[in-house]
Amino acid sequence: MKNLLKPVAGFVLASLVIACSKDEVFNAQIPETTDQPTSAQVSGNVFEPALVQATDARIAQLKAPTSFTVTKFADNLGKPRMLTVGASGAVYVTSRDAGTVTLLRDTNNDGVADQRQVVANIKSIHGLTINSGKMYLVSIYDVYVANINGDGTLTEPQRIMTGLPDAGQHPNRTIAVGPDGKLYITVGSTCNACAEPNVENATILQANIDGSGRKIFASGLRNTIGFGWHPQTKELYGFDHGIDWLGDEQQQEELNVIKQGGFYGWPYIYGDGRYNPHPRPMGDTTYAQILAKTTLPTLQYEAHAAPLGMIFYTGSQFPTEYQNDAFVTMRGSWNRTKPSGYKVVRIHFENGKPVSSQDFVTGFLVDNNQSQFGRPVGIATYTDGSVLFSDDNNGIIYRVSYRK
């Protein structure tokens, strides 16, 4: 099915009952206004692969492109989430469940962390970033800043923003400093699809570096956790999580170019302009009116793969064809018959625009896709140009290195 509801000359052929595959919203009748009934049948599935241990044998069979190697950088970390790397090689990882920030170091440069130290304790801490010798951190409701000491430890974090909205279904805030020196903070939706009572939910917020002047930068984003600026164009890109319960193949994950004041459709419009049957637009607003102001994605990825971390590669170790491409961790599906995600993917850019996606690290799904030993989450470029990513199931940080 190309599109359930394609606007034609300002109208939608909503009176037609359109038969779609079992993986889509099907037998759908979604009129522009409430003058006619809205009717849609949805086929939803749940499948979560069993968790098995990340043994040496399983790690050894992980696949990456030729001349790339995947190894353990650190383990026994509980549930590590987001990563950032300091200029001196200090690696910082958050644990939302434990409420900690842990500092890791590889002091002998053998590709394995040999020192670790908890350097901050903040309830529900998740996102973190480094800028001008300071670390910025975000929990569900608050943003903090701490100075980074010479040994990589942190001063006591100071709250610079509070009152972020309730988390609901999506508590995983992330944070970054843009090329403009402003703070950018992601705030997911409280629900799968609903009209949010708080306008700051399902947005990316912008604030001054001291936490003042908070405002909505972009909206209609269900849950954009991984985001970043293209090194050449300085355009902001983010991977948004699609709506659940629309079938195995819908909603696909969306890579958006995110502009100030932009609206990205959630909860009413998804994909290439499709109408979500519930919730309907409120009042006299029509789907067509919302579609007209919606910015559609620049690239889509397999439904329910759950994009988490995202970086643009500017390191010196990988081949030149990887420069300025993005790497994205796909934590993996639950709302799908056959699992998607459980991997790291590369988004290839040409002339500053995303054109395709390719698998980069795979193999976490085993036993004919009935089991998994890794759900990638955070990702960062290490000081030597290798790439680190975390798994919050078996408590491991992996290192991807290149050697001809």
Number of C-alpha atoms within 10 A of each C-alpha: 10 8 13 25 23 17 17 8 6 8 12 17 16 20 13 14 15 16 13 15 12 14 19 22 27 21 17 22 21 26 24 24 17 15 7 12 12 17 15 14 15 17 15 18 16 13 13 17 19 13 16 17 13 18 9 10 8 16 18 13 12 16 17 18 11 9 10 16 17 19 17 18 21 22 17 10 20 15 19 31 30 28 26 23 20 18 11 12 17 22 23 27 27 29 25 22 14 15 16 20 26 21 22 22 21 17 13 9 11 9 19 19 20 14 12 16 13 15 17 19 16 19 17 21 30 28 29 24 21 21 15 7 12 16 20 23 28 28 23 24 18 20 27 21 24 19 19 19 11 9 8 20 18 19 15 14 18 13 16 15 18 14 9 20 19 17 18 13 12 20 22 23 28 28 27 23 20 17 12 9 12 15 22 23 27 29 30 30 30 22 18 17 18 16 18 13 9 12 13 22 28 28 25 28 21 24 19 15 18 14 18 12 10 15 14 19 20 20 25 25 29 26 32 31 28 28 29 23 21 21 16 9 11 13 16 17 23 26 28 28 26 30 22 19 22 24 24 27 18 21 25 24 24 26 23 22 23 24 15 13 10 18 20 30 25 26 26 24 23 25 22 18 23 19 27 25 22 15 12 22 22 11 8 9 13 16 25 22 12 18 21 10 12 20 20 20 21 15 20 20 20 18 26 28 24 29 32 29 29 26 24 22 21 17 18 13 17 20 11 10 9 19 17 23 21 23 26 28 29 24 23 26 24 18 22 25 16 15 23 22 25 26 25 25 20 21 22 19 18 10 9 15 16 18 12 13 18 11 16 18 21 17 18 22 25 15 10 8 15 14 17 24 22 26 28 31 31 30 29 24 22 23 17 13 17 20 22 24 30 31 26 21 21 20 20 24 27 22 22 22 20 17 10 7
